[in-house]
Amino acid sequence: MADSETQQPVDSTRQVTSKTPTTRQKNPNRVAAGRAIAEKTRQAREAQKKAFAEAQIIIANQNVQKKADPPVPETTRNDLTTTQ
C-alpha cells in the first residue's frame, strides 16, 4: 500500500501533435496593404527631401542676393510746411 500512495496518477490524455511542421500562411490582403503603406511612406519621404533641397536653394540664393546688393540708404525727407 505504501507504493500506491507515493505513485503519481498517470495522465491518460495525450497531446496530439503532427510530426511535420506546418508553415504559417500569411494573409495576402494584409501583406498587400503593408506594401502599399510602405510605398506611400517612401514617396512622401522622397517628396519631403526634394522640398527641403529646393528650400535650401531658395534660402541660399536670397542670402547671396542680400550680400551682393549694398543696402540702400533711406533718405529722410524734410518737407517744410507753411506753418514753419
PyMOL Python script that loads the backbone (N, CA, C, O; Angstrom):
from pymol import cmd

cmd.read_pdbstr("""\
ATOM      1  N   MET A   1       0.801  -1.184   0.000  1.00  0.00           N
ATOM      2  CA  MET A   1       0.000   0.000   0.000  1.00  0.00           C
ATOM      3  C   MET A   1       0.853   1.260   0.000  1.00  0.00           C
ATOM      4  O   MET A   1       0.414   2.289  -0.513  1.00  0.00           O
ATOM      5  N   ALA A   2       1.966   1.217   0.516  1.00  0.00           N
ATOM      6  CA  ALA A   2       2.831   2.374   0.560  1.00  0.00           C
ATOM      7  C   ALA A   2       3.260   2.766  -0.841  1.00  0.00           C
ATOM      8  O   ALA A   2       3.461   3.947  -1.124  1.00  0.00           O
ATOM      9  N   ASP A   3       3.400   1.778  -1.724  1.00  0.00           N
ATOM     10  CA  ASP A   3       3.802   2.097  -3.087  1.00  0.00           C
ATOM     11  C   ASP A   3       2.706   2.841  -3.843  1.00  0.00           C
ATOM     12  O   ASP A   3       3.015   3.733  -4.633  1.00  0.00           O
ATOM     13  N   SER A   4       1.472   2.512  -3.631  1.00  0.00           N
ATOM     14  CA  SER A   4       0.384   3.167  -4.348  1.00  0.00           C
ATOM     15  C   SER A   4       0.170   4.589  -3.856  1.00  0.00           C
ATOM     16  O   SER A   4      -0.317   5.428  -4.613  1.00  0.00           O
ATOM     17  N   GLU A   5       0.517   4.880  -2.620  1.00  0.00           N
ATOM     18  CA  GLU A   5       0.347   6.232  -2.099  1.00  0.00           C
ATOM     19  C   GLU A   5       1.419   7.176  -2.662  1.00  0.00           C
ATOM     20  O   GLU A   5       1.137   8.360  -2.849  1.00  0.00           O
ATOM     21  N   THR A   6       2.608   6.704  -2.932  1.00  0.00           N
ATOM     22  CA  THR A   6       3.683   7.566  -3.429  1.00  0.00           C
ATOM     23  C   THR A   6       3.662   7.710  -4.936  1.00  0.00           C
ATOM     24  O   THR A   6       4.286   8.622  -5.478  1.00  0.00           O
ATOM     25  N   GLN A   7       2.954   6.825  -5.622  1.00  0.00           N
ATOM     26  CA  GLN A   7       2.885   6.931  -7.075  1.00  0.00           C
ATOM     27  C   GLN A   7       1.982   8.086  -7.482  1.00  0.00           C
ATOM     28  O   GLN A   7       0.946   8.343  -6.868  1.00  0.00           O
ATOM     29  N   GLN A   8       2.410   8.776  -8.542  1.00  0.00           N
ATOM     30  CA  GLN A   8       1.587   9.867  -9.048  1.00  0.00           C
ATOM     31  C   GLN A   8       0.605   9.307 -10.058  1.00  0.00           C
ATOM     32  O   GLN A   8       0.893   8.305 -10.713  1.00  0.00           O
ATOM     33  N   PRO A   9      -0.548   9.938 -10.192  1.00  0.00           N
ATOM     34  CA  PRO A   9      -1.543   9.432 -11.137  1.00  0.00           C
ATOM     35  C   PRO A   9      -1.021   9.542 -12.573  1.00  0.00           C
ATOM     36  O   PRO A   9      -0.286  10.470 -12.911  1.00  0.00           O
ATOM     37  N   VAL A  10      -1.403   8.608 -13.382  1.00  0.00           N
ATOM     38  CA  VAL A  10      -0.975   8.567 -14.769  1.00  0.00           C
ATOM     39  C   VAL A  10      -1.902   9.478 -15.582  1.00  0.00           C
ATOM     40  O   VAL A  10      -3.124   9.434 -15.437  1.00  0.00           O
ATOM     41  N   ASP A  11      -1.297  10.296 -16.433  1.00  0.00           N
ATOM     42  CA  ASP A  11      -2.089  11.185 -17.286  1.00  0.00           C
ATOM     43  C   ASP A  11      -2.543  10.389 -18.500  1.00  0.00           C
ATOM     44  O   ASP A  11      -1.727   9.952 -19.311  1.00  0.00           O
ATOM     45  N   SER A  12      -3.829  10.209 -18.615  1.00  0.00           N
ATOM     46  CA  SER A  12      -4.355   9.391 -19.707  1.00  0.00           C
ATOM     47  C   SER A  12      -4.580  10.224 -20.975  1.00  0.00           C
ATOM     48  O   SER A  12      -4.744   9.658 -22.056  1.00  0.00           O
ATOM     49  N   THR A  13      -4.591  11.549 -20.861  1.00  0.00           N
ATOM     50  CA  THR A  13      -4.788  12.380 -22.049  1.00  0.00           C
ATOM     51  C   THR A  13      -3.428  12.724 -22.638  1.00  0.00           C
ATOM     52  O   THR A  13      -2.530  13.184 -21.932  1.00  0.00           O
ATOM     53  N   ARG A  14      -3.290  12.500 -23.919  1.00  0.00           N
ATOM     54  CA  ARG A  14      -2.037  12.793 -24.593  1.00  0.00           C
ATOM     55  C   ARG A  14      -2.295  13.886 -25.629  1.00  0.00           C
ATOM     56  O   ARG A  14      -3.332  13.909 -26.291  1.00  0.00           O
ATOM     57  N   GLN A  15      -1.347  14.764 -25.747  1.00  0.00           N
ATOM     58  CA  GLN A  15      -1.483  15.834 -26.731  1.00  0.00           C
ATOM     59  C   GLN A  15      -1.077  15.288 -28.088  1.00  0.00           C
ATOM     60  O   GLN A  15      -0.018  14.680 -28.244  1.00  0.00           O
ATOM     61  N   VAL A  16      -1.932  15.514 -29.055  1.00  0.00           N
ATOM     62  CA  VAL A  16      -1.664  15.013 -30.389  1.00  0.00           C
ATOM     63  C   VAL A  16      -0.975  16.125 -31.175  1.00  0.00           C
ATOM     64  O   VAL A  16      -1.544  17.198 -31.373  1.00  0.00           O
ATOM     65  N   THR A  17       0.238  15.865 -31.616  1.00  0.00           N
ATOM     66  CA  THR A  17       0.959  16.833 -32.435  1.00  0.00           C
ATOM     67  C   THR A  17       1.372  16.158 -33.724  1.00  0.00           C
ATOM     68  O   THR A  17       1.581  14.947 -33.793  1.00  0.00           O
ATOM     69  N   SER A  18       1.479  16.983 -34.727  1.00  0.00           N
ATOM     70  CA  SER A  18       1.862  16.463 -36.028  1.00  0.00           C
ATOM     71  C   SER A  18       3.374  16.309 -36.075  1.00  0.00           C
ATOM     72  O   SER A  18       4.107  17.079 -35.454  1.00  0.00           O
ATOM     73  N   LYS A  19       3.825  15.320 -36.807  1.00  0.00           N
ATOM     74  CA  LYS A  19       5.262  15.100 -36.963  1.00  0.00           C
ATOM     75  C   LYS A  19       5.867  16.091 -37.961  1.00  0.00           C
ATOM     76  O   LYS A  19       7.045  16.430 -37.858  1.00  0.00           O
ATOM     77  N   THR A  20       5.068  16.556 -38.926  1.00  0.00           N
ATOM     78  CA  THR A  20       5.568  17.508 -39.918  1.00  0.00           C
ATOM     79  C   THR A  20       5.213  18.924 -39.474  1.00  0.00           C
ATOM     80  O   THR A  20       4.081  19.176 -39.062  1.00  0.00           O
ATOM     81  N   PRO A  21       6.163  19.844 -39.553  1.00  0.00           N
ATOM     82  CA  PRO A  21       5.855  21.217 -39.148  1.00  0.00           C
ATOM     83  C   PRO A  21       4.939  21.884 -40.175  1.00  0.00           C
ATOM     84  O   PRO A  21       5.060  21.667 -41.381  1.00  0.00           O
ATOM     85  N   THR A  22       4.047  22.678 -39.675  1.00  0.00           N
ATOM     86  CA  THR A  22       3.139  23.396 -40.574  1.00  0.00           C
ATOM     87  C   THR A  22       3.700  24.786 -40.825  1.00  0.00           C
ATOM     88  O   THR A  22       4.212  25.437 -39.914  1.00  0.00           O
ATOM     89  N   THR A  23       3.599  25.230 -42.069  1.00  0.00           N
ATOM     90  CA  THR A  23       4.068  26.570 -42.409  1.00  0.00           C
ATOM     91  C   THR A  23       2.940  27.553 -42.163  1.00  0.00           C
ATOM     92  O   THR A  23       1.769  27.246 -42.386  1.00  0.00           O
ATOM     93  N   ARG A  24       3.299  28.714 -41.709  1.00  0.00           N
ATOM     94  CA  ARG A  24       2.303  29.726 -41.393  1.00  0.00           C
ATOM     95  C   ARG A  24       1.859  30.423 -42.675  1.00  0.00           C
ATOM     96  O   ARG A  24       2.695  30.868 -43.461  1.00  0.00           O
ATOM     97  N   GLN A  25       0.588  30.518 -42.883  1.00  0.00           N
ATOM     98  CA  GLN A  25       0.035  31.169 -44.058  1.00  0.00           C
ATOM     99  C   GLN A  25      -0.183  32.645 -43.751  1.00  0.00           C
ATOM    100  O   GLN A  25      -0.851  32.986 -42.775  1.00  0.00           O
ATOM    101  N   LYS A  26       0.375  33.515 -44.575  1.00  0.00           N
ATOM    102  CA  LYS A  26       0.187  34.942 -44.383  1.00  0.00           C
ATOM    103  C   LYS A  26      -1.069  35.386 -45.123  1.00  0.00           C
ATOM    104  O   LYS A  26      -1.432  34.842 -46.166  1.00  0.00           O
ATOM    105  N   ASN A  27      -1.709  36.378 -44.555  1.00  0.00           N
ATOM    106  CA  ASN A  27      -2.901  36.930 -45.169  1.00  0.00           C
ATOM    107  C   ASN A  27      -2.458  37.837 -46.325  1.00  0.00           C
ATOM    108  O   ASN A  27      -1.820  38.861 -46.084  1.00  0.00           O
ATOM    109  N   PRO A  28      -2.781  37.482 -47.565  1.00  0.00           N
ATOM    110  CA  PRO A  28      -2.310  38.285 -48.705  1.00  0.00           C
ATOM    111  C   PRO A  28      -2.862  39.709 -48.704  1.00  0.00           C
ATOM    112  O   PRO A  28      -2.206  40.625 -49.200  1.00  0.00           O
ATOM    113  N   ASN A  29      -4.046  39.902 -48.160  1.00  0.00           N
ATOM    114  CA  ASN A  29      -4.606  41.254 -48.116  1.00  0.00           C
ATOM    115  C   ASN A  29      -3.796  42.152 -47.192  1.00  0.00           C
ATOM    116  O   ASN A  29      -3.545  43.315 -47.510  1.00  0.00           O
ATOM    117  N   ARG A  30      -3.390  41.616 -46.060  1.00  0.00           N
ATOM    118  CA  ARG A  30      -2.592  42.395 -45.114  1.00  0.00           C
ATOM    119  C   ARG A  30      -1.203  42.670 -45.679  1.00  0.00           C
ATOM    120  O   ARG A  30      -0.647  43.750 -45.476  1.00  0.00           O
ATOM    121  N   VAL A  31      -0.651  41.701 -46.383  1.00  0.00           N
ATOM    122  CA  VAL A  31       0.666  41.886 -46.988  1.00  0.00           C
ATOM    123  C   VAL A  31       0.604  42.992 -48.036  1.00  0.00           C
ATOM    124  O   VAL A  31       1.487  43.848 -48.092  1.00  0.00           O
ATOM    125  N   ALA A  32      -0.437  42.976 -48.867  1.00  0.00           N
ATOM    126  CA  ALA A  32      -0.594  43.997 -49.907  1.00  0.00           C
ATOM    127  C   ALA A  32      -0.805  45.376 -49.282  1.00  0.00           C
ATOM    128  O   ALA A  32      -0.272  46.371 -49.773  1.00  0.00           O
ATOM    129  N   ALA A  33      -1.579  45.435 -48.206  1.00  0.00           N
ATOM    130  CA  ALA A  33      -1.807  46.717 -47.534  1.00  0.00           C
ATOM    131  C   ALA A  33      -0.508  47.246 -46.945  1.00  0.00           C
ATOM    132  O   ALA A  33      -0.236  48.444 -47.020  1.00  0.00           O
ATOM    133  N   GLY A  34       0.286  46.375 -46.368  1.00  0.00           N
ATOM    134  CA  GLY A  34       1.570  46.790 -45.813  1.00  0.00           C
ATOM    135  C   GLY A  34       2.509  47.311 -46.879  1.00  0.00           C
ATOM    136  O   GLY A  34       3.221  48.291 -46.659  1.00  0.00           O
ATOM    137  N   ARG A  35       2.515  46.670 -48.018  1.00  0.00           N
ATOM    138  CA  ARG A  35       3.358  47.135 -49.124  1.00  0.00           C
ATOM    139  C   ARG A  35       2.900  48.495 -49.632  1.00  0.00           C
ATOM    140  O   ARG A  35       3.724  49.357 -49.938  1.00  0.00           O
ATOM    141  N   ALA A  36       1.585  48.688 -49.721  1.00  0.00           N
ATOM    142  CA  ALA A  36       1.052  49.970 -50.194  1.00  0.00           C
ATOM    143  C   ALA A  36       1.418  51.094 -49.228  1.00  0.00           C
ATOM    144  O   ALA A  36       1.782  52.189 -49.656  1.00  0.00           O
ATOM    145  N   ILE A  37       1.321  50.826 -47.936  1.00  0.00           N
ATOM    146  CA  ILE A  37       1.668  51.838 -46.934  1.00  0.00           C
ATOM    147  C   ILE A  37       3.154  52.152 -47.002  1.00  0.00           C
ATOM    148  O   ILE A  37       3.551  53.313 -46.904  1.00  0.00           O
ATOM    149  N   ALA A  38       3.975  51.125 -47.170  1.00  0.00           N
ATOM    150  CA  ALA A  38       5.423  51.338 -47.261  1.00  0.00           C
ATOM    151  C   ALA A  38       5.760  52.180 -48.492  1.00  0.00           C
ATOM    152  O   ALA A  38       6.637  53.041 -48.430  1.00  0.00           O
ATOM    153  N   GLU A  39       5.082  51.941 -49.589  1.00  0.00           N
ATOM    154  CA  GLU A  39       5.334  52.702 -50.818  1.00  0.00           C
ATOM    155  C   GLU A  39       4.921  54.163 -50.643  1.00  0.00           C
ATOM    156  O   GLU A  39       5.636  55.066 -51.078  1.00  0.00           O
ATOM    157  N   LYS A  40       3.767  54.398 -50.006  1.00  0.00           N
ATOM    158  CA  LYS A  40       3.315  55.768 -49.753  1.00  0.00           C
ATOM    159  C   LYS A  40       4.305  56.501 -48.858  1.00  0.00           C
ATOM    160  O   LYS A  40       4.624  57.667 -49.093  1.00  0.00           O
ATOM    161  N   THR A  41       4.781  55.818 -47.844  1.00  0.00           N
ATOM    162  CA  THR A  41       5.738  56.425 -46.918  1.00  0.00           C
ATOM    163  C   THR A  41       7.029  56.773 -47.636  1.00  0.00           C
ATOM    164  O   THR A  41       7.604  57.836 -47.405  1.00  0.00           O
ATOM    165  N   ARG A  42       7.486  55.883 -48.508  1.00  0.00           N
ATOM    166  CA  ARG A  42       8.722  56.121 -49.246  1.00  0.00           C
ATOM    167  C   ARG A  42       8.566  57.325 -50.166  1.00  0.00           C
ATOM    168  O   ARG A  42       9.462  58.166 -50.248  1.00  0.00           O
ATOM    169  N   GLN A  43       7.426  57.413 -50.862  1.00  0.00           N
ATOM    170  CA  GLN A  43       7.190  58.535 -51.766  1.00  0.00           C
ATOM    171  C   GLN A  43       7.093  59.853 -50.991  1.00  0.00           C
ATOM    172  O   GLN A  43       7.608  60.877 -51.441  1.00  0.00           O
ATOM    173  N   ALA A  44       6.441  59.830 -49.843  1.00  0.00           N
ATOM    174  CA  ALA A  44       6.328  61.040 -49.026  1.00  0.00           C
ATOM    175  C   ALA A  44       7.697  61.480 -48.530  1.00  0.00           C
ATOM    176  O   ALA A  44       7.992  62.675 -48.497  1.00  0.00           O
ATOM    177  N   ARG A  45       8.531  60.530 -48.147  1.00  0.00           N
ATOM    178  CA  ARG A  45       9.879  60.857 -47.682  1.00  0.00           C
ATOM    179  C   ARG A  45      10.709  61.484 -48.799  1.00  0.00           C
ATOM    180  O   ARG A  45      11.441  62.447 -48.569  1.00  0.00           O
ATOM    181  N   GLU A  46      10.593  60.936 -50.013  1.00  0.00           N
ATOM    182  CA  GLU A  46      11.323  61.494 -51.156  1.00  0.00           C
ATOM    183  C   GLU A  46      10.830  62.900 -51.490  1.00  0.00           C
ATOM    184  O   GLU A  46      11.630  63.783 -51.797  1.00  0.00           O
ATOM    185  N   ALA A  47       9.516  63.106 -51.431  1.00  0.00           N
ATOM    186  CA  ALA A  47       8.959  64.434 -51.714  1.00  0.00           C
ATOM    187  C   ALA A  47       9.425  65.439 -50.666  1.00  0.00           C
ATOM    188  O   ALA A  47       9.710  66.592 -50.991  1.00  0.00           O
ATOM    189  N   GLN A  48       9.502  65.006 -49.418  1.00  0.00           N
ATOM    190  CA  GLN A  48       9.953  65.894 -48.354  1.00  0.00           C
ATOM    191  C   GLN A  48      11.424  66.260 -48.548  1.00  0.00           C
ATOM    192  O   GLN A  48      11.806  67.411 -48.340  1.00  0.00           O
ATOM    193  N   LYS A  49      12.247  65.296 -48.941  1.00  0.00           N
ATOM    194  CA  LYS A  49      13.660  65.571 -49.196  1.00  0.00           C
ATOM    195  C   LYS A  49      13.814  66.557 -50.357  1.00  0.00           C
ATOM    196  O   LYS A  49      14.648  67.462 -50.307  1.00  0.00           O
ATOM    197  N   LYS A  50      13.005  66.373 -51.397  1.00  0.00           N
ATOM    198  CA  LYS A  50      13.063  67.255 -52.563  1.00  0.00           C
ATOM    199  C   LYS A  50      12.655  68.673 -52.183  1.00  0.00           C
ATOM    200  O   LYS A  50      13.305  69.637 -52.589  1.00  0.00           O
ATOM    201  N   ALA A  51      11.578  68.806 -51.402  1.00  0.00           N
ATOM    202  CA  ALA A  51      11.112  70.123 -50.972  1.00  0.00           C
ATOM    203  C   ALA A  51      12.151  70.791 -50.078  1.00  0.00           C
ATOM    204  O   ALA A  51      12.356  72.001 -50.168  1.00  0.00           O
ATOM    205  N   PHE A  52      12.796  70.029 -49.232  1.00  0.00           N
ATOM    206  CA  PHE A  52      13.828  70.584 -48.356  1.00  0.00           C
ATOM    207  C   PHE A  52      15.015  71.089 -49.171  1.00  0.00           C
ATOM    208  O   PHE A  52      15.560  72.155 -48.886  1.00  0.00           O
ATOM    209  N   ALA A  53      15.413  70.325 -50.182  1.00  0.00           N
ATOM    210  CA  ALA A  53      16.528  70.743 -51.035  1.00  0.00           C
ATOM    211  C   ALA A  53      16.178  72.024 -51.790  1.00  0.00           C
ATOM    212  O   ALA A  53      17.018  72.915 -51.913  1.00  0.00           O
ATOM    213  N   GLU A  54      14.958  72.126 -52.293  1.00  0.00           N
ATOM    214  CA  GLU A  54      14.529  73.331 -53.002  1.00  0.00           C
ATOM    215  C   GLU A  54      14.502  74.532 -52.070  1.00  0.00           C
ATOM    216  O   GLU A  54      14.886  75.635 -52.459  1.00  0.00           O
ATOM    217  N   ALA A  55      14.051  74.318 -50.845  1.00  0.00           N
ATOM    218  CA  ALA A  55      14.016  75.412 -49.868  1.00  0.00           C
ATOM    219  C   ALA A  55      15.431  75.877 -49.535  1.00  0.00           C
ATOM    220  O   ALA A  55      15.670  77.076 -49.388  1.00  0.00           O
ATOM    221  N   GLN A  56      16.359  74.950 -49.415  1.00  0.00           N
ATOM    222  CA  GLN A  56      17.747  75.311 -49.133  1.00  0.00           C
ATOM    223  C   GLN A  56      18.330  76.153 -50.266  1.00  0.00           C
ATOM    224  O   GLN A  56      19.071  77.103 -50.013  1.00  0.00           O
ATOM    225  N   ILE A  57      17.999  75.811 -51.514  1.00  0.00           N
ATOM    226  CA  ILE A  57      18.485  76.567 -52.673  1.00  0.00           C
ATOM    227  C   ILE A  57      17.917  77.985 -52.652  1.00  0.00           C
ATOM    228  O   ILE A  57      18.641  78.950 -52.899  1.00  0.00           O
ATOM    229  N   ILE A  58      16.631  78.110 -52.359  1.00  0.00           N
ATOM    230  CA  ILE A  58      15.995  79.426 -52.318  1.00  0.00           C
ATOM    231  C   ILE A  58      16.619  80.285 -51.223  1.00  0.00           C
ATOM    232  O   ILE A  58      16.899  81.464 -51.439  1.00  0.00           O
ATOM    233  N   ILE A  59      16.832  79.704 -50.061  1.00  0.00           N
ATOM    234  CA  ILE A  59      17.431  80.450 -48.947  1.00  0.00           C
ATOM    235  C   ILE A  59      18.853  80.870 -49.294  1.00  0.00           C
ATOM    236  O   ILE A  59      19.253  81.997 -49.004  1.00  0.00           O
ATOM    237  N   ALA A  60      19.621  79.974 -49.913  1.00  0.00           N
ATOM    238  CA  ALA A  60      20.992  80.308 -50.297  1.00  0.00           C
ATOM    239  C   ALA A  60      21.002  81.444 -51.320  1.00  0.00           C
ATOM    240  O   ALA A  60      21.833  82.347 -51.225  1.00  0.00           O
ATOM    241  N   ASN A  61      20.098  81.413 -52.292  1.00  0.00           N
ATOM    242  CA  ASN A  61      20.018  82.475 -53.293  1.00  0.00           C
ATOM    243  C   ASN A  61      19.660  83.817 -52.656  1.00  0.00           C
ATOM    244  O   ASN A  61      20.210  84.852 -53.031  1.00  0.00           O
ATOM    245  N   GLN A  62      18.743  83.798 -51.697  1.00  0.00           N
ATOM    246  CA  GLN A  62      18.367  85.036 -51.021  1.00  0.00           C
ATOM    247  C   GLN A  62      19.531  85.595 -50.212  1.00  0.00           C
ATOM    248  O   GLN A  62      19.739  86.808 -50.182  1.00  0.00           O
ATOM    249  N   ASN A  63      20.290  84.723 -49.559  1.00  0.00           N
ATOM    250  CA  ASN A  63      21.442  85.183 -48.783  1.00  0.00           C
ATOM    251  C   ASN A  63      22.513  85.781 -49.689  1.00  0.00           C
ATOM    252  O   ASN A  63      23.127  86.788 -49.337  1.00  0.00           O
ATOM    253  N   VAL A  64      22.741  85.180 -50.838  1.00  0.00           N
ATOM    254  CA  VAL A  64      23.727  85.700 -51.779  1.00  0.00           C
ATOM    255  C   VAL A  64      23.270  87.051 -52.310  1.00  0.00           C
ATOM    256  O   VAL A  64      24.073  87.974 -52.454  1.00  0.00           O
ATOM    257  N   GLN A  65      21.996  87.161 -52.597  1.00  0.00           N
ATOM    258  CA  GLN A  65      21.458  88.406 -53.131  1.00  0.00           C
ATOM    259  C   GLN A  65      21.563  89.532 -52.093  1.00  0.00           C
ATOM    260  O   GLN A  65      21.859  90.674 -52.445  1.00  0.00           O
ATOM    261  N   LYS A  66      21.322  89.213 -50.831  1.00  0.00           N
ATOM    262  CA  LYS A  66      21.433  90.222 -49.784  1.00  0.00           C
ATOM    263  C   LYS A  66      22.870  90.700 -49.639  1.00  0.00           C
ATOM    264  O   LYS A  66      23.111  91.886 -49.409  1.00  0.00           O
ATOM    265  N   LYS A  67      23.823  89.790 -49.770  1.00  0.00           N
ATOM    266  CA  LYS A  67      25.234  90.160 -49.636  1.00  0.00           C
ATOM    267  C   LYS A  67      25.709  90.941 -50.856  1.00  0.00           C
ATOM    268  O   LYS A  67      26.543  91.836 -50.718  1.00  0.00           O
ATOM    269  N   ALA A  68      25.212  90.633 -52.026  1.00  0.00           N
ATOM    270  CA  ALA A  68      25.647  91.287 -53.257  1.00  0.00           C
ATOM    271  C   ALA A  68      25.094  92.700 -53.367  1.00  0.00           C
ATOM    272  O   ALA A  68      25.803  93.604 -53.810  1.00  0.00           O
ATOM    273  N   ASP A  69      23.870  92.902 -52.980  1.00  0.00           N
ATOM    274  CA  ASP A  69      23.246  94.219 -53.074  1.00  0.00           C
ATOM    275  C   ASP A  69      23.613  95.031 -51.838  1.00  0.00           C
ATOM    276  O   ASP A  69      23.339  94.604 -50.716  1.00  0.00           O
ATOM    277  N   PRO A  70      24.237  96.208 -52.031  1.00  0.00           N
ATOM    278  CA  PRO A  70      24.510  97.043 -50.862  1.00  0.00           C
ATOM    279  C   PRO A  70      23.204  97.607 -50.333  1.00  0.00           C
ATOM    280  O   PRO A  70      22.269  97.841 -51.098  1.00  0.00           O
ATOM    281  N   PRO A  71      23.138  97.820 -49.058  1.00  0.00           N
ATOM    282  CA  PRO A  71      21.879  98.349 -48.513  1.00  0.00           C
ATOM    283  C   PRO A  71      21.616  99.760 -49.040  1.00  0.00           C
ATOM    284  O   PRO A  71      22.515 100.599 -49.092  1.00  0.00           O
ATOM    285  N   VAL A  72      20.416  99.988 -49.412  1.00  0.00           N
ATOM    286  CA  VAL A  72      20.021 101.283 -49.951  1.00  0.00           C
ATOM    287  C   VAL A  72      19.733 102.206 -48.775  1.00  0.00           C
ATOM    288  O   VAL A  72      18.868 101.918 -47.948  1.00  0.00           O
ATOM    289  N   PRO A  73      20.469 103.325 -48.703  1.00  0.00           N
ATOM    290  CA  PRO A  73      20.196 104.225 -47.570  1.00  0.00           C
ATOM    291  C   PRO A  73      18.860 104.919 -47.763  1.00  0.00           C
ATOM    292  O   PRO A  73      18.525 105.391 -48.850  1.00  0.00           O
ATOM    293  N   GLU A  74      18.141 104.961 -46.715  1.00  0.00           N
ATOM    294  CA  GLU A  74      16.835 105.605 -46.782  1.00  0.00           C
ATOM    295  C   GLU A  74      17.043 107.107 -46.647  1.00  0.00           C
ATOM    296  O   GLU A  74      17.716 107.574 -45.729  1.00  0.00           O
ATOM    297  N   THR A  75      16.474 107.829 -47.545  1.00  0.00           N
ATOM    298  CA  THR A  75      16.591 109.279 -47.492  1.00  0.00           C
ATOM    299  C   THR A  75      15.454 109.820 -46.660  1.00  0.00           C
ATOM    300  O   THR A  75      14.288 109.471 -46.845  1.00  0.00           O
ATOM    301  N   THR A  76      15.817 110.657 -45.766  1.00  0.00           N
ATOM    302  CA  THR A  76      14.772 111.283 -44.955  1.00  0.00           C
ATOM    303  C   THR A  76      14.342 112.570 -45.661  1.00  0.00           C
ATOM    304  O   THR A  76      15.167 113.343 -46.147  1.00  0.00           O
ATOM    305  N   ARG A  77      13.125 112.755 -45.698  1.00  0.00           N
ATOM    306  CA  ARG A  77      12.571 113.893 -46.415  1.00  0.00           C
ATOM    307  C   ARG A  77      12.044 114.914 -45.411  1.00  0.00           C
ATOM    308  O   ARG A  77      11.192 114.605 -44.579  1.00  0.00           O
ATOM    309  N   ASN A  78      12.547 116.089 -45.501  1.00  0.00           N
ATOM    310  CA  ASN A  78      12.082 117.154 -44.625  1.00  0.00           C
ATOM    311  C   ASN A  78      11.300 118.156 -45.460  1.00  0.00           C
ATOM    312  O   ASN A  78      11.857 119.092 -46.035  1.00  0.00           O
ATOM    313  N   ASP A  79      10.066 117.944 -45.506  1.00  0.00           N
ATOM    314  CA  ASP A  79       9.214 118.879 -46.234  1.00  0.00           C
ATOM    315  C   ASP A  79       8.825 120.012 -45.297  1.00  0.00           C
ATOM    316  O   ASP A  79       8.341 119.793 -44.187  1.00  0.00           O
ATOM    317  N   LEU A  80       9.040 121.176 -45.758  1.00  0.00           N
ATOM    318  CA  LEU A  80       8.649 122.337 -44.949  1.00  0.00           C
ATOM    319  C   LEU A  80       7.205 122.675 -45.261  1.00  0.00           C
ATOM    320  O   LEU A  80       6.766 122.687 -46.411  1.00  0.00           O
ATOM    321  N   THR A  81       6.517 122.939 -44.225  1.00  0.00           N
ATOM    322  CA  THR A  81       5.131 123.343 -44.395  1.00  0.00           C
ATOM    323  C   THR A  81       5.029 124.844 -44.226  1.00  0.00           C
ATOM    324  O   THR A  81       6.003 125.492 -43.843  1.00  0.00           O
ATOM    325  N   THR A  82       3.903 125.386 -44.496  1.00  0.00           N
ATOM    326  CA  THR A  82       3.726 126.835 -44.405  1.00  0.00           C
ATOM    327  C   THR A  82       3.693 127.310 -42.976  1.00  0.00           C
ATOM    328  O   THR A  82       3.884 128.501 -42.730  1.00  0.00           O
ATOM    329  N   THR A  83       3.463 126.447 -42.037  1.00  0.00           N
ATOM    330  CA  THR A  83       3.374 126.879 -40.649  1.00  0.00           C
ATOM    331  C   THR A  83       4.756 126.997 -40.020  1.00  0.00           C
ATOM    332  O   THR A  83       4.887 127.596 -38.952  1.00  0.00           O
ATOM    333  N   GLN A  84       5.769 126.455 -40.637  1.00  0.00           N
ATOM    334  CA  GLN A  84       7.091 126.505 -40.039  1.00  0.00           C
ATOM    335  C   GLN A  84       7.721 127.790 -40.323  1.00  0.00           C
ATOM    336  O   GLN A  84       8.852 128.031 -39.901  1.00  0.00           O
TER     337      GLN A  84
END
""", "prot")
cmd.dss("prot")
cmd.show_as("cartoon", "prot")
cmd.util.cbc("prot")
cmd.orient("prot")
